[in-house]
Amino acid sequence: MLARASIPLGVLFILAACGGSPQQKPVSTRVIHGPGFSFSVPPTWGIRRSATALVAKHGDSQVSATVFTLLKPYDPAHFQAAARELDRIAAKLAAKAGGSVTDRASTVVDGRKTRAYRYVSKGMHMRIGFLLEGKREYQLLCVAPGTIDIDGACTLLFTTFRAG
């Protein structure tokens, strides 16, 4: 009885040793700095800066962050009201671009509750997020044909963005 049980157990150990997944290579990135914020991008992407924005491009794909000044300071306690207003704004932006919002969600960027949206316009996939802090609004935008996350740049924007 012991011999029969040890054969399948031995096969299991051999298969576990042979079937391991290969190690993932670390993704190479570089941190870029804009007016009051930073985020990471793939190292081969081109960069363009302005007084209020930072844009990284690769072919027809781009990621960007833009800072705007709010009229009144944002209070995180009013996130639900802000989310309703951002839902309305995102729908207008998508409609103006000839599309409609296909996904909306609350998420966390730089430790803060953020509102993010997806839509498609003229074959381009868009992901836009709004982070509010004090009297600043940070707009995060990814634009790409086909897949929205070419080279992982959109994920990098939303996971590495830092205000301040």
N, C-alpha and C positions, 0 to 999 in steps of 0.2 A: 504494500500500500504506500509506503514512504517513497519507494522508487518511482511509482507512477506520478505522484504529486510533485516530485523534484524535477521531472522532465519539463512540464509546462512552465514551472517557475524559472528554470534555467533558460528556456527559450525566451521568456519574457525579459530577463536581464540582458540577453544578447540583442534582442530587438530594440530595447531601450538604448543600448550603447550605440547601435548602428543607425538608428533612425532619428537622432537628435537634429534639431534645426540648426542651420548654419548661423554663425554670429552675424548680426546686422552691423554693417559699417557705420560709424558715426557720420551724421550729416554735417558737412562743412558749411558754416554760415559766417556772416560778418554783421556786426552791430552798426546801424546807421543812426544818425542823430538829426532830428528836426527841431523846429522851434518849440521847445518845452516838452519833448518826448523822444523816445527811441524805440527801435524794434530791429529784429534780425531778418536778413534776407540771404538767399543763396549768393555765393561770392561772385558769380558771373553776371549778375543782374546789374544793369546800368542805373545810375541814380540821378535824379533831378530835384533840386531844392528851390523853394520860394520862401517868402516871408511868413507864410502860414501853412505850408505843406511840404511833404517829402514823398516823392514818387519813385518806385523801383520798377524797372521794365525789363522784359525779356521777350522779344518778338512781339506778338499781339497781346501778351499777358502783362498785367501790372498789378501792383499792390501799392496802396498809398494811405497816408494819414494826414488829415487836415485839422487844424485847430480853429475854432470859432469862439467869439466872445458872446456869452449869454447876457441878456438884459438884467436878469435877476439871478442871484446865486441859487444853485440847485441844492435841494435838501433831499438826501437819500431816503428819508422817511416818506417822501411822496413819490416813490418809484412807480407805483401802479398808475398814478395820474400821468406821470411823464411817459410811461410805456404806451398809454393810450394815444397821447399826442405824437409820439414817435411812430406808432403804427400808421397814423394818418399821414404823416410826412413821408414815410417809406412808400406807402401806396401811391402818393402823388409823384414821387421820384420815379417809381417804376412805370407809372402811366405816362409820364412825360417822355420816358425812354422807349415807349411803345410796348411795354410788358406789364405783367402783374405779379404781385408778391406770391411766391409759391411756398414760402416757409418763413415763419416768424418764431423767435424764441428768446427767452431771457437766458443769459449766460454770464460768466464771470471773466472779466479781462482786467489784468493788473489788480486783482483782489476786489474789484468793484462790480456790482450788478450792472449788466449792460444789455442792451436790446440789439438783436441781430436779425437780418432778413436775407432772403435769397430771391432772385428773380432772373428771368432770361429775357434778353432784348436783342433782336436782330442777330441771333446766333451766338451772342456773347452771354456767358453766365456771370452773374453778379452776386457778390456777398457784401453786404454793408452792415456796419455796426456803429452804434452810438454810445460813447462813454461820456457821462456827465460828471464834472467835478468842480465844485465852487461855481465860478463864473465862466468856466470853460466847457466847451463841447468838443470832443475828439471824434471825428468821423473816420472810421476804418473802412477801406474799400478794396475789394479784390475783383478783377475783371479778367476773364479768359474765354477763349473759344473752347468749346468742348468741355473738358474737365476744369473745374474752378481752381484746383490746387496743383498746378504744374510746378514741379520741383519742390512741393511742400511749402511754397511761399505764402499762401493764404493762411495755412495753419500756423506758420511762423509769425505772421503779422498778429494774429489773434492770441497766440500764446506767449509771445515775447514783448508785446507792446508795454511800454512803461511811460506813464505820465510824470512829468517833473524833471 
